[in-house]
Amino acid sequence: MVLSEAIIRRIDELMKKNNLTVYKLSYRAGISNSIISDCKRGKVKEPTISSIIHICEGLGIELKDFFNSPYFKDVEAIDRFEKRESKIS
């Protein structure tokens, strides 16, 4: 799985678990709701660690807890994934 997809899935999972909308999470995290929306829509390919830290703060979890998920077990960076895909085509 590509890193950006794993991040999107993890954010979705944690938002559902905490019964949060994008607006509620952004308010709790102290960041613009467009940052979270752009991540979820795939507009941002690789969110910054700073954005993820803010999201974690809004969720009341530590960064290590965010990445402690099966989604990140075999994650690949986007550039490595794209290079591998172009070789196959």
ChimeraX attribute file (.defattr): number of C-alpha atoms within 10 A of each C-alpha:
attribute: neighborCount
match mode: 1-to-1
recipient: residues
	/A:1	14
	/A:2	19
	/A:3	19
	/A:4	21
	/A:5	21
	/A:6	20
	/A:7	23
	/A:8	20
	/A:9	14
	/A:10	19
	/A:11	22
	/A:12	16
	/A:13	12
	/A:14	16
	/A:15	16
	/A:16	11
	/A:17	10
	/A:18	12
	/A:19	10
	/A:20	16
	/A:21	13
	/A:22	18
	/A:23	15
	/A:24	15
	/A:25	24
	/A:26	21
	/A:27	14
	/A:28	17
	/A:29	21
	/A:30	13
	/A:31	16
	/A:32	14
	/A:33	17
	/A:34	12
	/A:35	17
	/A:36	23
	/A:37	16
	/A:38	14
	/A:39	20
	/A:40	19
	/A:41	11
	/A:42	15
	/A:43	12
	/A:44	14
	/A:45	18
	/A:46	15
	/A:47	18
	/A:48	9
	/A:49	10
	/A:50	9
	/A:51	16
	/A:52	18
	/A:53	17
	/A:54	19
	/A:55	26
	/A:56	21
	/A:57	16
	/A:58	18
	/A:59	21
	/A:60	13
	/A:61	13
	/A:62	14
	/A:63	15
	/A:64	10
	/A:65	10
	/A:66	18
	/A:67	14
	/A:68	12
	/A:69	11
	/A:70	10
	/A:71	17
	/A:72	17
	/A:73	11
	/A:74	10
	/A:75	16
	/A:76	16
	/A:77	13
	/A:78	16
	/A:79	10
	/A:80	10
	/A:81	14
	/A:82	13
	/A:83	10
	/A:84	11
	/A:85	10
	/A:86	8
	/A:87	7
	/A:88	7
	/A:89	5
